[in-house]
């Protein structure tokens, strides 16, 4: 009996050794697919080249605060963030687009004490991100809103000595052109530049507004409402002239294109990619802190 138990024990030991030589499942390694399936992009923002020579200046702060939104197909893949904080690391895939805008639509009408500001907007062509590679992406920006300015001819200035103004009221927003904010002109020659009020436009690229003219002379008070259609990327220049012979106003409107020069807001090297293995936000350290303005015409 003892010999039989010995033989059984020996067989069990030999069987155990044989099993140990077979490769057994090992604990899984930490997942690396996230790092292996990530790529980056380099972003360049520029303005459309125009034939007319002009100078457009943006500050470093304006460049840093461009708004960037990343889409995949028609869905928002990454929420809007400041350019200086943009994360250039994306999961490998196709159908990405980038929207760049200098400010939101709301800010475009509310900034500068309600006068608003010129809004630049651009959307990239669809692009792909390949794992372990960097894709260059360019966004060309153009003006997305419209502007209006008002000039008063010297006939208005001379006759309406009690004051004159043009007022635009849209909801809670009121913009007033007067002798301080409106331009002054004589015989078509502008002697003082007018402030510009900016307005967003609809999907058709237009916006209809009404402006009210109020002028007071020792013998006459004039009030008149005028409708005008503003157009995307156009500056409507309204000039008001008073005809003494007919006791009426003559109003002319000239349109001038609003545009961005071949404006380079940021170069490829200015955005820093996240070097980690996860899809985390990165920092933007491409600018210095001297707060100087950049003349776009001389910015290479």
ZADO-1210 file (C-alpha; in nm, 4 decimals, padded with zeros to 6 digits):
<atoms>
<atom x="00.0000" y="00.0000" z="00.0000" code="UNK" pos="1"/>
<atom x="00.2804" y="00.2354" z="00.0872" code="UNK" pos="2"/>
<atom x="00.4490" y="00.1621" z="-00.2489" code="UNK" pos="3"/>
<atom x="00.1241" y="00.2421" z="-00.4342" code="UNK" pos="4"/>
<atom x="00.0945" y="00.5800" z="-00.2600" code="UNK" pos="5"/>
<atom x="00.4547" y="00.6586" z="-00.3542" code="UNK" pos="6"/>
<atom x="00.3898" y="00.5811" z="-00.7206" code="UNK" pos="7"/>
<atom x="00.0759" y="00.7997" z="-00.7254" code="UNK" pos="8"/>
<atom x="00.2626" y="01.0873" z="-00.5624" code="UNK" pos="9"/>
<atom x="00.5436" y="01.0596" z="-00.8165" code="UNK" pos="10"/>
<atom x="00.2972" y="01.0623" z="-01.1057" code="UNK" pos="11"/>
<atom x="00.1309" y="01.3754" z="-00.9691" code="UNK" pos="12"/>
<atom x="00.4671" y="01.5515" z="-00.9400" code="UNK" pos="13"/>
<atom x="00.5647" y="01.4598" z="-01.2953" code="UNK" pos="14"/>
<atom x="00.2250" y="01.5802" z="-01.4203" code="UNK" pos="15"/>
<atom x="00.2729" y="01.9113" z="-01.2359" code="UNK" pos="16"/>
<atom x="00.6145" y="01.9622" z="-01.3979" code="UNK" pos="17"/>
<atom x="00.4696" y="01.8932" z="-01.7439" code="UNK" pos="18"/>
<atom x="00.1918" y="02.1488" z="-01.6927" code="UNK" pos="19"/>
<atom x="00.4369" y="02.4113" z="-01.5702" code="UNK" pos="20"/>
<atom x="00.6256" y="02.3837" z="-01.8970" code="UNK" pos="21"/>
<atom x="00.3109" y="02.4884" z="-02.0901" code="UNK" pos="22"/>
<atom x="00.2847" y="02.8699" z="-02.1346" code="UNK" pos="23"/>
<atom x="00.0135" y="02.9899" z="-01.9014" code="UNK" pos="24"/>
<atom x="-00.1887" y="03.3127" z="-01.9500" code="UNK" pos="25"/>
<atom x="-00.0120" y="03.6143" z="-01.7982" code="UNK" pos="26"/>
<atom x="-00.1708" y="03.9238" z="-01.6482" code="UNK" pos="27"/>
<atom x="-00.2469" y="04.1719" z="-01.9259" code="UNK" pos="28"/>
<atom x="-00.0029" y="04.4574" z="-01.9805" code="UNK" pos="29"/>
<atom x="-00.1229" y="04.8141" z="-01.9221" code="UNK" pos="30"/>
<atom x="-00.3218" y="04.9335" z="-02.2236" code="UNK" pos="31"/>
<atom x="-00.1087" y="05.1279" z="-02.4694" code="UNK" pos="32"/>
<atom x="-00.3643" y="05.1702" z="-02.7444" code="UNK" pos="33"/>
<atom x="-00.4389" y="05.5292" z="-02.6372" code="UNK" pos="34"/>
<atom x="-00.0842" y="05.6458" z="-02.6927" code="UNK" pos="35"/>
<atom x="-00.0422" y="05.4352" z="-03.0061" code="UNK" pos="36"/>
<atom x="-00.3576" y="05.5724" z="-03.1684" code="UNK" pos="37"/>
<atom x="-00.2928" y="05.9433" z="-03.1092" code="UNK" pos="38"/>
<atom x="-00.1601" y="06.2014" z="-03.3514" code="UNK" pos="39"/>
<atom x="-00.1158" y="06.5785" z="-03.3488" code="UNK" pos="40"/>
<atom x="-00.1881" y="06.8739" z="-03.5729" code="UNK" pos="41"/>
<atom x="-00.0057" y="07.1999" z="-03.6455" code="UNK" pos="42"/>
<atom x="-00.2378" y="07.4955" z="-03.6950" code="UNK" pos="43"/>
<atom x="-00.1804" y="07.8035" z="-03.9097" code="UNK" pos="44"/>
<atom x="-00.4382" y="08.0836" z="-03.9267" code="UNK" pos="45"/>
<atom x="-00.4260" y="08.3348" z="-04.2080" code="UNK" pos="46"/>
<atom x="-00.6347" y="08.6058" z="-04.3701" code="UNK" pos="47"/>
<atom x="-00.7392" y="08.6195" z="-04.7319" code="UNK" pos="48"/>
<atom x="-00.5010" y="08.8036" z="-04.9610" code="UNK" pos="49"/>
<atom x="-00.6533" y="09.1229" z="-05.0956" code="UNK" pos="50"/>
<atom x="-00.5493" y="09.3295" z="-05.3957" code="UNK" pos="51"/>
<atom x="-00.5945" y="09.6558" z="-05.2120" code="UNK" pos="52"/>
<atom x="-00.3074" y="09.7576" z="-04.9877" code="UNK" pos="53"/>
<atom x="-00.3964" y="09.8333" z="-04.6287" code="UNK" pos="54"/>
<atom x="-00.2566" y="09.7649" z="-04.2845" code="UNK" pos="55"/>
<atom x="-00.4276" y="09.5455" z="-04.0288" code="UNK" pos="56"/>
<atom x="-00.2763" y="09.5274" z="-03.6836" code="UNK" pos="57"/>
<atom x="-00.3586" y="09.2751" z="-03.4141" code="UNK" pos="58"/>
<atom x="-00.2027" y="09.2521" z="-03.0734" code="UNK" pos="59"/>
<atom x="-00.0457" y="08.9473" z="-02.9186" code="UNK" pos="60"/>
<atom x="-00.3373" y="08.9283" z="-02.6758" code="UNK" pos="61"/>
<atom x="-00.5851" y="08.9169" z="-02.9641" code="UNK" pos="62"/>
<atom x="-00.3926" y="08.6348" z="-03.1276" code="UNK" pos="63"/>
<atom x="-00.3775" y="08.4382" z="-02.8034" code="UNK" pos="64"/>
<atom x="-00.7513" y="08.4720" z="-02.7543" code="UNK" pos="65"/>
<atom x="-00.8724" y="08.3409" z="-03.0875" code="UNK" pos="66"/>
<atom x="-01.1419" y="08.0789" z="-03.0272" code="UNK" pos="67"/>
<atom x="-01.0828" y="07.7271" z="-03.1603" code="UNK" pos="68"/>
<atom x="-01.3504" y="07.4570" z="-03.1935" code="UNK" pos="69"/>
<atom x="-01.2739" y="07.1073" z="-03.3260" code="UNK" pos="70"/>
<atom x="-01.5399" y="06.9042" z="-03.5059" code="UNK" pos="71"/>
<atom x="-01.5539" y="06.5467" z="-03.6249" code="UNK" pos="72"/>
<atom x="-01.8125" y="06.5246" z="-03.8950" code="UNK" pos="73"/>
<atom x="-02.1010" y="06.7450" z="-03.7836" code="UNK" pos="74"/>
<atom x="-02.0407" y="06.6836" z="-03.4131" code="UNK" pos="75"/>
<atom x="-01.8334" y="06.8938" z="-03.1766" code="UNK" pos="76"/>
<atom x="-01.5343" y="06.6778" z="-03.0890" code="UNK" pos="77"/>
<atom x="-01.3662" y="06.9284" z="-02.8594" code="UNK" pos="78"/>
<atom x="-01.5376" y="07.2292" z="-02.7066" code="UNK" pos="79"/>
<atom x="-01.4324" y="07.5852" z="-02.7875" code="UNK" pos="80"/>
<atom x="-01.1088" y="07.6906" z="-02.6214" code="UNK" pos="81"/>
<atom x="-00.8661" y="07.9792" z="-02.6459" code="UNK" pos="82"/>
<atom x="-00.5926" y="07.9379" z="-02.9033" code="UNK" pos="83"/>
<atom x="-00.3261" y="07.9722" z="-02.6352" code="UNK" pos="84"/>
<atom x="-00.4740" y="07.6695" z="-02.4563" code="UNK" pos="85"/>
<atom x="-00.5591" y="07.4525" z="-02.7555" code="UNK" pos="86"/>
<atom x="-00.4734" y="07.0836" z="-02.7302" code="UNK" pos="87"/>
<atom x="-00.3235" y="06.9626" z="-03.0580" code="UNK" pos="88"/>
<atom x="-00.3407" y="06.5937" z="-02.9681" code="UNK" pos="89"/>
<atom x="-00.6268" y="06.3993" z="-03.1288" code="UNK" pos="90"/>
<atom x="-00.7279" y="06.0373" z="-03.1725" code="UNK" pos="91"/>
<atom x="-00.6413" y="05.8933" z="-03.5122" code="UNK" pos="92"/>
<atom x="-00.9327" y="05.9212" z="-03.7503" code="UNK" pos="93"/>
<atom x="-01.0863" y="06.1019" z="-04.0466" code="UNK" pos="94"/>
<atom x="-01.3285" y="06.3882" z="-04.0928" code="UNK" pos="95"/>
<atom x="-01.1898" y="06.6465" z="-03.8483" code="UNK" pos="96"/>
<atom x="-01.2427" y="07.0185" z="-03.9124" code="UNK" pos="97"/>
<atom x="-01.1329" y="07.3216" z="-03.7133" code="UNK" pos="98"/>
<atom x="-01.3288" y="07.6444" z="-03.6737" code="UNK" pos="99"/>
<atom x="-01.1363" y="07.9558" z="-03.5751" code="UNK" pos="100"/>
<atom x="-01.2985" y="08.2856" z="-03.4782" code="UNK" pos="101"/>
<atom x="-01.1585" y="08.6034" z="-03.3331" code="UNK" pos="102"/>
<atom x="-01.4547" y="08.6392" z="-03.0969" code="UNK" pos="103"/>
<atom x="-01.8031" y="08.5022" z="-03.0400" code="UNK" pos="104"/>
<atom x="-02.1078" y="08.6442" z="-03.2164" code="UNK" pos="105"/>
<atom x="-02.2247" y="08.7929" z="-02.8878" code="UNK" pos="106"/>
<atom x="-01.8933" y="08.9659" z="-02.8238" code="UNK" pos="107"/>
<atom x="-01.8888" y="09.0958" z="-03.1823" code="UNK" pos="108"/>
<atom x="-02.1852" y="09.3202" z="-03.0947" code="UNK" pos="109"/>
<atom x="-02.1367" y="09.3842" z="-02.7225" code="UNK" pos="110"/>
<atom x="-01.7692" y="09.4803" z="-02.6957" code="UNK" pos="111"/>
<atom x="-01.6356" y="09.8358" z="-02.7052" code="UNK" pos="112"/>
<atom x="-01.9320" y="09.9744" z="-02.5110" code="UNK" pos="113"/>
<atom x="-02.1800" y="09.8324" z="-02.7585" code="UNK" pos="114"/>
<atom x="-02.0066" y="09.9409" z="-03.0776" code="UNK" pos="115"/>
<atom x="-01.8900" y="09.5841" z="-03.1345" code="UNK" pos="116"/>
<atom x="-01.5857" y="09.4685" z="-03.3234" code="UNK" pos="117"/>
<atom x="-01.4814" y="09.3119" z="-03.6492" code="UNK" pos="118"/>
<atom x="-01.5209" y="08.9349" z="-03.6310" code="UNK" pos="119"/>
<atom x="-01.2928" y="08.7013" z="-03.8251" code="UNK" pos="120"/>
<atom x="-01.4115" y="08.3494" z="-03.8962" code="UNK" pos="121"/>
<atom x="-01.2710" y="08.0517" z="-04.0831" code="UNK" pos="122"/>
<atom x="-01.3247" y="07.6756" z="-04.1116" code="UNK" pos="123"/>
<atom x="-01.0596" y="07.4322" z="-04.2285" code="UNK" pos="124"/>
<atom x="-01.0979" y="07.1672" z="-04.4932" code="UNK" pos="125"/>
<atom x="-01.1642" y="06.8182" z="-04.3503" code="UNK" pos="126"/>
<atom x="-00.8425" y="06.6475" z="-04.2435" code="UNK" pos="127"/>
<atom x="-00.7225" y="06.3167" z="-04.1016" code="UNK" pos="128"/>
<atom x="-00.5110" y="06.2401" z="-03.7977" code="UNK" pos="129"/>
<atom x="-00.2689" y="05.9484" z="-03.8297" code="UNK" pos="130"/>
<atom x="-00.1247" y="05.7702" z="-03.5294" code="UNK" pos="131"/>
<atom x="00.2182" y="05.8973" z="-03.4358" code="UNK" pos="132"/>
<atom x="00.2178" y="06.1654" z="-03.7080" code="UNK" pos="133"/>
<atom x="00.1621" y="06.5403" z="-03.7256" code="UNK" pos="134"/>
<atom x="-00.0903" y="06.6838" z="-03.9711" code="UNK" pos="135"/>
<atom x="-00.0616" y="07.0437" z="-04.0881" code="UNK" pos="136"/>
<atom x="-00.3929" y="07.2282" z="-04.0875" code="UNK" pos="137"/>
<atom x="-00.4567" y="07.5735" z="-04.2320" code="UNK" pos="138"/>
<atom x="-00.7571" y="07.7946" z="-04.1636" code="UNK" pos="139"/>
<atom x="-00.8201" y="08.1003" z="-04.3812" code="UNK" pos="140"/>
<atom x="-01.0183" y="08.3646" z="-04.1955" code="UNK" pos="141"/>
<atom x="-01.2379" y="08.6364" z="-04.3422" code="UNK" pos="142"/>
<atom x="-01.4709" y="08.8989" z="-04.1960" code="UNK" pos="143"/>
<atom x="-01.8003" y="08.7429" z="-04.0856" code="UNK" pos="144"/>
<atom x="-01.9991" y="09.0511" z="-03.9822" code="UNK" pos="145"/>
<atom x="-02.0880" y="09.3923" z="-04.1254" code="UNK" pos="146"/>
<atom x="-02.0111" y="09.7486" z="-04.0284" code="UNK" pos="147"/>
<atom x="-02.1744" y="10.0892" z="-04.0602" code="UNK" pos="148"/>
<atom x="-02.0375" y="10.4393" z="-04.0150" code="UNK" pos="149"/>
<atom x="-02.2042" y="10.7798" z="-04.0506" code="UNK" pos="150"/>
<atom x="-02.0693" y="11.1071" z="-04.1888" code="UNK" pos="151"/>
<atom x="-02.2360" y="11.4462" z="-04.1577" code="UNK" pos="152"/>
<atom x="-02.1786" y="11.6950" z="-04.4370" code="UNK" pos="153"/>
<atom x="-02.0889" y="12.0517" z="-04.3401" code="UNK" pos="154"/>
<atom x="-02.4382" y="12.1596" z="-04.4523" code="UNK" pos="155"/>
<atom x="-02.5805" y="11.9566" z="-04.1628" code="UNK" pos="156"/>
<atom x="-02.3268" y="12.0953" z="-03.9221" code="UNK" pos="157"/>
<atom x="-02.3940" y="12.4556" z="-04.0254" code="UNK" pos="158"/>
<atom x="-02.7746" y="12.4420" z="-04.0344" code="UNK" pos="159"/>
<atom x="-02.8611" y="12.2169" z="-03.7417" code="UNK" pos="160"/>
<atom x="-02.6797" y="12.4140" z="-03.4765" code="UNK" pos="161"/>
<atom x="-02.9046" y="12.2674" z="-03.2053" code="UNK" pos="162"/>
<atom x="-02.7490" y="11.9271" z="-03.2556" code="UNK" pos="163"/>
<atom x="-02.7680" y="11.6302" z="-03.4897" code="UNK" pos="164"/>
<atom x="-02.7356" y="11.2570" z="-03.4447" code="UNK" pos="165"/>
<atom x="-02.8087" y="10.9177" z="-03.5946" code="UNK" pos="166"/>
<atom x="-02.9269" y="10.6463" z="-03.3566" code="UNK" pos="167"/>
<atom x="-02.9503" y="10.2729" z="-03.4146" code="UNK" pos="168"/>
<atom x="-03.1553" y="10.0755" z="-03.1637" code="UNK" pos="169"/>
<atom x="-03.1552" y="09.6948" z="-03.1783" code="UNK" pos="170"/>
<atom x="-03.3096" y="09.5302" z="-02.8730" code="UNK" pos="171"/>
<atom x="-03.1148" y="09.6477" z="-02.5675" code="UNK" pos="172"/>
<atom x="-02.8353" y="09.7847" z="-02.7823" code="UNK" pos="173"/>
<atom x="-02.8183" y="10.1523" z="-02.8803" code="UNK" pos="174"/>
<atom x="-02.5474" y="10.3117" z="-03.0935" code="UNK" pos="175"/>
<atom x="-02.5414" y="10.6883" z="-03.1483" code="UNK" pos="176"/>
<atom x="-02.3442" y="10.8787" z="-03.4113" code="UNK" pos="177"/>
<atom x="-02.3112" y="11.2498" z="-03.3373" code="UNK" pos="178"/>
<atom x="-02.0516" y="11.5210" z="-03.3807" code="UNK" pos="179"/>
<atom x="-01.8234" y="11.3267" z="-03.1484" code="UNK" pos="180"/>
<atom x="-01.8604" y="10.9750" z="-03.2875" code="UNK" pos="181"/>
<atom x="-01.9777" y="11.0436" z="-03.6430" code="UNK" pos="182"/>
<atom x="-01.7472" y="11.1573" z="-03.9190" code="UNK" pos="183"/>
<atom x="-01.7474" y="11.5143" z="-04.0470" code="UNK" pos="184"/>
<atom x="-01.7175" y="11.5921" z="-04.4156" code="UNK" pos="185"/>
<atom x="-01.7241" y="11.8877" z="-04.6515" code="UNK" pos="186"/>
<atom x="-01.7999" y="11.8518" z="-05.0211" code="UNK" pos="187"/>
<atom x="-01.7348" y="11.4805" z="-05.0011" code="UNK" pos="188"/>
<atom x="-01.3975" y="11.5200" z="-04.8299" code="UNK" pos="189"/>
<atom x="-01.3803" y="11.3493" z="-04.4924" code="UNK" pos="190"/>
<atom x="-01.2166" y="11.5584" z="-04.2227" code="UNK" pos="191"/>
<atom x="-01.2789" y="11.3254" z="-03.9297" code="UNK" pos="192"/>
<atom x="-01.3122" y="10.9485" z="-03.9281" code="UNK" pos="193"/>
<atom x="-01.6335" y="10.7992" z="-03.7983" code="UNK" pos="194"/>
<atom x="-01.6595" y="10.5293" z="-03.5372" code="UNK" pos="195"/>
<atom x="-01.7794" y="10.1976" z="-03.6791" code="UNK" pos="196"/>
<atom x="-02.0683" y="09.9947" z="-03.5393" code="UNK" pos="197"/>
<atom x="-02.0575" y="09.6216" z="-03.6159" code="UNK" pos="198"/>
<atom x="-02.3543" y="09.3905" z="-03.6655" code="UNK" pos="199"/>
<atom x="-02.3840" y="09.0163" z="-03.7134" code="UNK" pos="200"/>
<atom x="-02.5564" y="08.8976" z="-04.0287" code="UNK" pos="201"/>
<atom x="-02.7955" y="08.6134" z="-04.1035" code="UNK" pos="202"/>
<atom x="-02.7355" y="08.2938" z="-04.2959" code="UNK" pos="203"/>
<atom x="-02.7945" y="08.4848" z="-04.6206" code="UNK" pos="204"/>
<atom x="-02.5116" y="08.7248" z="-04.5359" code="UNK" pos="205"/>
<atom x="-02.7350" y="09.0285" z="-04.4766" code="UNK" pos="206"/>
<atom x="-02.8879" y="09.2211" z="-04.1859" code="UNK" pos="207"/>
<atom x="-03.1577" y="09.4868" z="-04.2140" code="UNK" pos="208"/>
<atom x="-03.1481" y="09.7629" z="-03.9559" code="UNK" pos="209"/>
<atom x="-03.3224" y="10.0969" z="-03.9100" code="UNK" pos="210"/>
<atom x="-03.1418" y="10.4135" z="-03.8111" code="UNK" pos="211"/>
<atom x="-03.3109" y="10.7286" z="-03.6845" code="UNK" pos="212"/>
<atom x="-03.1950" y="11.0771" z="-03.7815" code="UNK" pos="213"/>
<atom x="-03.2628" y="11.3586" z="-03.5369" code="UNK" pos="214"/>
<atom x="-03.1482" y="11.7135" z="-03.6076" code="UNK" pos="215"/>
<atom x="-03.2426" y="12.0465" z="-03.4512" code="UNK" pos="216"/>
<atom x="-03.2094" y="12.3973" z="-03.5992" code="UNK" pos="217"/>
<atom x="-03.3404" y="12.7310" z="-03.4684" code="UNK" pos="218"/>
<atom x="-03.6352" y="12.6990" z="-03.7070" code="UNK" pos="219"/>
<atom x="-03.6803" y="12.3277" z="-03.7683" code="UNK" pos="220"/>
<atom x="-03.6593" y="11.9887" z="-03.6005" code="UNK" pos="221"/>
<atom x="-03.6089" y="11.6923" z="-03.8271" code="UNK" pos="222"/>
<atom x="-03.6807" y="11.3266" z="-03.7466" code="UNK" pos="223"/>
<atom x="-03.6567" y="11.0493" z="-04.0012" code="UNK" pos="224"/>
<atom x="-03.6259" y="10.6689" z="-04.0001" code="UNK" pos="225"/>
<atom x="-03.4185" y="10.5007" z="-04.2702" code="UNK" pos="226"/>
<atom x="-03.3850" y="10.1282" z="-04.3381" code="UNK" pos="227"/>
<atom x="-03.0579" y="09.9907" z="-04.4645" code="UNK" pos="228"/>
<atom x="-02.9412" y="09.6419" z="-04.5527" code="UNK" pos="229"/>
<atom x="-02.5954" y="09.5577" z="-04.4246" code="UNK" pos="230"/>
<atom x="-02.3915" y="09.2928" z="-04.6035" code="UNK" pos="231"/>
<atom x="-02.1351" y="09.0467" z="-04.4768" code="UNK" pos="232"/>
<atom x="-01.7775" y="09.1768" z="-04.4946" code="UNK" pos="233"/>
<atom x="-01.8993" y="09.5186" z="-04.6128" code="UNK" pos="234"/>
<atom x="-01.8681" y="09.8560" z="-04.4438" code="UNK" pos="235"/>
<atom x="-02.1658" y="10.0803" z="-04.5264" code="UNK" pos="236"/>
<atom x="-02.0670" y="10.4473" z="-04.5184" code="UNK" pos="237"/>
<atom x="-02.3719" y="10.6709" z="-04.4789" code="UNK" pos="238"/>
<atom x="-02.3227" y="11.0380" z="-04.5681" code="UNK" pos="239"/>
<atom x="-02.5983" y="11.2867" z="-04.4788" code="UNK" pos="240"/>
<atom x="-02.6293" y="11.6141" z="-04.6688" code="UNK" pos="241"/>
<atom x="-02.8871" y="11.8878" z="-04.6099" code="UNK" pos="242"/>
<atom x="-03.0299" y="12.0656" z="-04.9146" code="UNK" pos="243"/>
<atom x="-03.1209" y="12.4193" z="-04.8161" code="UNK" pos="244"/>
<atom x="-03.3240" y="12.4803" z="-05.1331" code="UNK" pos="245"/>
<atom x="-03.5535" y="12.1828" z="-05.0834" code="UNK" pos="246"/>
<atom x="-03.5322" y="12.1725" z="-04.7033" code="UNK" pos="247"/>
<atom x="-03.4633" y="11.7990" z="-04.7183" code="UNK" pos="248"/>
<atom x="-03.1905" y="11.5458" z="-04.6512" code="UNK" pos="249"/>
<atom x="-02.9931" y="11.3716" z="-04.9207" code="UNK" pos="250"/>
<atom x="-02.8460" y="11.0423" z="-04.8074" code="UNK" pos="251"/>
<atom x="-02.5814" y="10.8478" z="-04.9951" code="UNK" pos="252"/>
<atom x="-02.4401" y="10.5085" z="-04.9045" code="UNK" pos="253"/>
<atom x="-02.1020" y="10.3846" z="-05.0245" code="UNK" pos="254"/>
<atom x="-01.9858" y="10.0335" z="-04.9551" code="UNK" pos="255"/>
<atom x="-01.6304" y="09.9312" z="-04.8855" code="UNK" pos="256"/>
<atom x="-01.5070" y="09.5778" z="-04.8394" code="UNK" pos="257"/>
<atom x="-01.4018" y="09.4732" z="-04.4940" code="UNK" pos="258"/>
<atom x="-01.1188" y="09.2252" z="-04.5113" code="UNK" pos="259"/>
<atom x="-00.8254" y="09.0644" z="-04.3445" code="UNK" pos="260"/>
<atom x="-00.4906" y="09.1094" z="-04.5107" code="UNK" pos="261"/>
<atom x="-00.2642" y="08.8112" z="-04.5579" code="UNK" pos="262"/>
<atom x="-00.2696" y="08.8037" z="-04.1825" code="UNK" pos="263"/>
<atom x="-00.0662" y="08.5393" z="-04.0049" code="UNK" pos="264"/>
<atom x="-00.2042" y="08.5160" z="-03.6553" code="UNK" pos="265"/>
<atom x="-00.0050" y="08.2151" z="-03.5451" code="UNK" pos="266"/>
<atom x="00.2556" y="07.9847" z="-03.6929" code="UNK" pos="267"/>
<atom x="00.2994" y="07.6098" z="-03.6686" code="UNK" pos="268"/>
<atom x="00.5696" y="07.6348" z="-03.4052" code="UNK" pos="269"/>
<atom x="00.3568" y="07.8436" z="-03.1714" code="UNK" pos="270"/>
<atom x="00.1257" y="07.5642" z="-03.0596" code="UNK" pos="271"/>
<atom x="00.2779" y="07.3060" z="-02.8307" code="UNK" pos="272"/>
<atom x="00.1530" y="06.9485" z="-02.8500" code="UNK" pos="273"/>
<atom x="00.0753" y="06.7451" z="-02.5411" code="UNK" pos="274"/>
<atom x="00.3642" y="06.4989" z="-02.5037" code="UNK" pos="275"/>
<atom x="00.1769" y="06.2668" z="-02.2679" code="UNK" pos="276"/>
<atom x="-00.0059" y="05.9459" z="-02.3549" code="UNK" pos="277"/>
<atom x="-00.3525" y="06.0717" z="-02.2699" code="UNK" pos="278"/>
<atom x="-00.5843" y="06.3215" z="-02.4309" code="UNK" pos="279"/>
<atom x="-00.5142" y="06.6018" z="-02.1888" code="UNK" pos="280"/>
<atom x="-00.5059" y="06.9774" z="-02.2409" code="UNK" pos="281"/>
<atom x="-00.1703" y="07.1265" z="-02.3221" code="UNK" pos="282"/>
<atom x="-00.0270" y="07.4709" z="-02.2645" code="UNK" pos="283"/>
<atom x="00.0640" y="07.7342" z="-02.5191" code="UNK" pos="284"/>
<atom x="00.4006" y="07.8970" z="-02.4662" code="UNK" pos="285"/>
<atom x="00.4835" y="08.0276" z="-02.8107" code="UNK" pos="286"/>
<atom x="00.4457" y="08.3962" z="-02.7349" code="UNK" pos="287"/>
<atom x="00.6548" y="08.6307" z="-02.5291" code="UNK" pos="288"/>
<atom x="00.5062" y="08.8725" z="-02.2802" code="UNK" pos="289"/>
<atom x="00.6198" y="09.2029" z="-02.4290" code="UNK" pos="290"/>
<atom x="00.2587" y="09.2904" z="-02.5330" code="UNK" pos="291"/>
<atom x="00.3721" y="09.4642" z="-02.8481" code="UNK" pos="292"/>
<atom x="00.1468" y="09.5023" z="-03.1499" code="UNK" pos="293"/>
<atom x="00.2283" y="09.3225" z="-03.4703" code="UNK" pos="294"/>
<atom x="00.2066" y="09.4910" z="-03.8086" code="UNK" pos="295"/>
<atom x="00.0556" y="09.2125" z="-04.0161" code="UNK" pos="296"/>
<atom x="00.2106" y="09.3392" z="-04.3397" code="UNK" pos="297"/>
<atom x="00.5560" y="09.2811" z="-04.1969" code="UNK" pos="298"/>
<atom x="00.4804" y="08.9596" z="-04.0101" code="UNK" pos="299"/>
<atom x="00.6536" y="08.6673" z="-04.1802" code="UNK" pos="300"/>
</atoms>
